[in-house]
Amino acid sequence: MKKLISSIVILFAVTMMVFSIYGLAQSNSKTNTIIKTDPNGIVILELFTSQGCSSCPPADVILSKYALDNRPNIIPLAFHVDYWNHIGWKDPFSKAQYSDRQREYAEVFNSSGVYTPQLVINGKYELVGSNEKKIAEIVSEEITIHSNASIKIISNTLQGDQLLVKFNAFDEIKTSKINLALVKKKEFTKIKRGENNGLEQTSYNIVYDFKSIALNNAKENEMTFKFLSNWKTEDFIVVAYIQNKSNGIISTAIKSEINF
């Protein structure tokens, strides 16, 4: 009988210890969750991709998950490069300008060259765009970082075939620039030639146009994009973000729907 009572006491003590540890773990988990949802943090995901690259579709899928999640402070952007256009399929979204932007990053990261799919996160990290686990780890870290920089899109309205974007921005770093991107939310393509021949792909957050100006901390700035008459405003967003011209680091960002 004494042995039975002793066993019950030990079992009760072990049970209470397990619950205590579980409670502490839950408390820490909640704390971590609060930190990771810091509204001051932002993440810009710049994917350099191509419909002519057989390694790119998995990275495009990962980017689409972030696009469909549609968080205000995690903004994915797909820059379609043009240097794969010669191998059988010309990517309809590709521009030499985006290949040049990727080469600028190669200089920042002291890379020997460029490749696809390459993902650049907040101008700080570069990695293969299909490495989903590592991407998630970096996003979780970056979203907690507070910045004193600020940017606001005051309005973006159509004036004939021009989209007029008004915005203001501030950053203590005087060498910063403001990037603005006209982004189409999604578009379907049947790829008929090249390495991805036969693939039916829905691309997300495609950069249609991209412009940069020097930061002047003015109360109001303006930028215009050409906007074709057959385009629908609800299919596009405008993304603005501040980036250090010297080291490529992105400090803050914002996205906005297009108003009539």
C-alpha positions as a printed Julia matrix, in Angstrom:
260×3 Matrix{Float64}:
   0.0    0.0     0.0
   2.85   2.39    0.9
   4.5    1.58   -2.44
   1.24   2.39   -4.26
   0.86   5.74   -2.47
   4.5    6.57   -3.18
   4.01   5.78   -6.9
   0.9    8.0    -7.05
   2.78  10.89   -5.42
   5.66  10.55   -7.88
   3.27  10.36  -10.86
   1.45  13.51   -9.65
   4.74  15.38   -9.25
   5.89  14.41  -12.75
   2.52  15.44  -14.22
   2.68  18.86  -12.56
   6.25  19.34  -13.85
   5.16  18.52  -17.43
   2.28  21.01  -17.24
   4.62  23.68  -15.87
   7.11  23.18  -18.69
   4.27  23.17  -21.26
   2.88  26.39  -19.79
   6.27  28.07  -19.96
   6.72  26.97  -23.56
   3.3   28.32  -24.46
   4.13  31.63  -22.77
   7.4   31.93  -24.72
   5.6   30.97  -27.93
   3.06  33.76  -27.42
   5.85  36.23  -26.72
   7.66  35.25  -29.91
   4.45  35.59  -31.9
   3.94  39.13  -30.6
   7.5   40.08  -31.57
   7.18  38.6   -35.06
   4.05  40.63  -35.83
   5.71  43.97  -35.08
   3.85  46.38  -37.42
   6.98  48.51  -37.8
   8.87  45.8   -39.66
   8.78  45.48  -43.46
  10.04  42.89  -45.91
  10.58  43.4   -49.64
  11.11  40.16  -51.55
  12.66  40.82  -54.97
  12.67  37.68  -57.11
  14.73  37.72  -60.3
  13.05  35.14  -62.48
  12.31  34.16  -66.07
   9.72  32.06  -67.86
  12.6   30.72  -69.96
  14.37  29.24  -66.91
  13.49  25.65  -65.97
  14.61  26.2   -62.35
  12.32  29.2   -61.81
   8.78  27.76  -61.48
   9.32  26.45  -57.89
  10.57  29.91  -56.83
   7.61  31.55  -58.59
   5.27  29.32  -56.56
   6.9   30.36  -53.28
   6.63  34.03  -54.21
   2.95  33.49  -55.08
   2.29  32.27  -51.53
   3.5   35.57  -50.1
   1.52  37.48  -52.74
  -1.71  35.63  -51.95
  -1.11  36.07  -48.21
  -1.31  39.8   -49.01
   0.22  41.13  -45.8
   0.72  44.92  -45.84
   4.31  44.72  -44.58
   5.54  41.71  -46.61
   5.67  42.72  -50.27
   6.84  40.28  -52.96
   7.99  41.6   -56.35
   8.77  39.56  -59.46
  11.43  41.11  -61.71
  11.52  39.15  -64.98
  15.01  39.33  -66.49
  15.73  39.2   -70.24
  18.96  37.22  -70.49
  17.18  33.87  -70.99
  15.06  35.15  -73.89
  17.48  33.71  -76.49
  16.93  30.04  -75.59
  13.52  29.57  -77.2
  10.98  31.62  -75.25
  10.81  35.39  -74.82
   9.39  36.17  -71.41
   6.58  38.71  -72.06
   7.28  40.46  -68.74
  11.04  40.7   -69.12
  13.05  43.91  -69.36
  16.76  44.63  -69.73
  16.26  47.18  -66.94
  15.51  44.37  -64.48
  18.6   42.42  -65.55
  20.61  45.58  -64.91
  19.05  45.91  -61.46
  20.11  42.36  -60.66
  23.65  43.13  -61.81
  23.69  46.12  -59.46
  22.9   43.72  -56.62
  25.72  41.45  -57.8
  28.12  44.34  -57.23
  26.68  45.0   -53.75
  27.04  41.33  -52.79
  30.45  41.0   -54.52
  29.05  38.17  -56.65
  30.84  36.91  -59.74
  27.64  36.98  -61.8
  23.85  36.71  -61.86
  21.52  33.71  -61.86
  17.87  32.74  -61.71
  15.93  32.23  -59.58
  17.62  34.67  -57.23
  15.76  36.23  -54.31
  16.98  39.41  -52.63
  15.38  40.17  -49.25
  15.38  43.79  -48.04
  18.52  44.39  -50.09
  20.49  42.56  -47.35
  20.33  38.89  -48.26
  20.51  36.98  -51.51
  19.7   33.29  -51.92
  18.16  30.78  -54.31
  14.5   31.7   -54.67
  13.3   28.12  -54.15
  14.86  27.76  -50.68
  11.54  28.13  -48.9
  12.74  27.27  -45.38
  15.6   29.79  -45.42
  13.35  32.45  -46.92
  10.83  32.0   -44.1
  13.61  32.26  -41.49
  14.92  35.54  -42.91
  11.41  37.0   -43.29
  10.67  36.17  -39.63
  13.83  38.0   -38.56
  13.43  41.03  -40.82
   9.79  41.67  -39.93
  10.83  42.49  -36.34
  13.28  45.26  -37.26
  12.08  48.78  -36.56
  13.03  51.65  -38.88
  12.85  55.41  -38.41
  12.4   55.9   -42.15
   8.9   56.57  -43.44
   7.11  56.6   -46.77
   3.5   57.37  -47.64
   1.61  57.2   -50.92
  -0.71  60.19  -50.83
  -2.58  59.27  -54.01
  -2.27  57.42  -57.29
  -4.79  58.47  -59.9
  -5.31  58.1   -63.64
  -4.98  61.11  -65.89
  -5.6   59.91  -69.43
  -2.98  57.24  -70.17
  -0.79  58.33  -67.25
  -0.85  57.11  -63.68
   0.14  59.96  -61.38
   1.62  58.87  -58.05
   2.03  61.42  -55.25
   4.05  60.44  -52.22
   6.29  61.7   -49.44
   9.23  60.02  -47.77
  11.77  60.58  -45.05
  15.03  58.88  -44.15
  17.92  60.03  -41.99
  20.32  58.49  -44.52
  20.87  61.16  -47.15
  22.2   58.73  -49.77
  18.89  56.9   -50.0
  16.67  56.66  -53.06
  12.98  56.02  -53.55
  11.94  53.1   -55.74
   8.47  52.96  -57.23
   7.05  49.91  -58.96
   3.88  49.48  -60.98
   2.9   45.91  -60.19
   0.33  43.63  -61.79
  -1.21  41.29  -59.23
  -1.33  38.23  -61.48
  -1.36  37.09  -65.09
  -1.77  33.73  -66.82
   0.64  32.58  -69.54
   0.85  29.47  -71.73
   4.54  28.92  -72.36
   4.9   27.42  -75.83
   8.65  27.03  -76.3
  11.93  26.83  -74.42
  12.83  24.99  -71.22
   9.32  25.37  -69.78
   7.5   24.39  -72.98
   3.92  23.36  -72.22
   3.81  24.97  -68.78
   0.66  26.94  -67.99
   1.77  29.48  -65.42
   0.05  32.1   -63.3
   2.62  34.74  -62.37
   2.08  37.0   -59.35
   3.17  40.53  -58.42
   4.85  41.16  -61.76
   6.81  44.39  -61.95
   5.49  46.11  -65.1
   7.45  49.33  -64.64
  10.09  50.51  -62.2
  11.54  53.95  -61.47
  13.88  55.49  -58.91
  14.55  59.04  -57.75
  16.91  60.49  -55.17
  15.44  61.04  -51.72
  14.93  64.73  -50.97
  12.72  64.48  -47.85
  10.24  66.78  -49.58
   6.71  66.97  -48.29
   5.37  65.79  -51.62
   6.91  64.09  -54.66
   5.38  62.98  -57.96
   6.05  60.14  -60.38
   4.16  59.04  -63.49
   3.76  55.64  -65.12
   2.27  54.92  -68.5
  -1.05  53.11  -68.02
  -2.68  51.6   -71.12
  -6.39  52.09  -71.75
  -7.1   48.33  -71.8
  -5.56  47.79  -68.36
  -7.86  47.51  -65.34
  -6.92  49.53  -62.27
  -8.06  46.75  -59.92
  -5.4   44.46  -61.43
  -2.51  46.67  -60.31
  -0.9   48.09  -57.2
   1.82  50.67  -56.65
   4.75  49.81  -54.38
   7.15  52.42  -53.0
  10.26  51.71  -50.94
  13.34  53.52  -49.66
  16.74  52.0   -50.4
  20.28  52.99  -49.48
  22.18  53.62  -52.72
  25.5   52.61  -51.18
  24.75  49.23  -49.61
  21.35  48.35  -51.11
  19.57  48.02  -47.76
  15.82  48.72  -47.85
  14.54  50.61  -44.81
  10.79  50.92  -45.34
   8.07  50.3   -47.89
   4.38  50.67  -48.66
   1.9   49.38  -51.23
  -1.31  50.97  -52.43
  -4.28  50.24  -54.66
  -4.99  52.52  -57.62
  -7.77  55.08  -57.14
 -10.07  56.42  -59.84
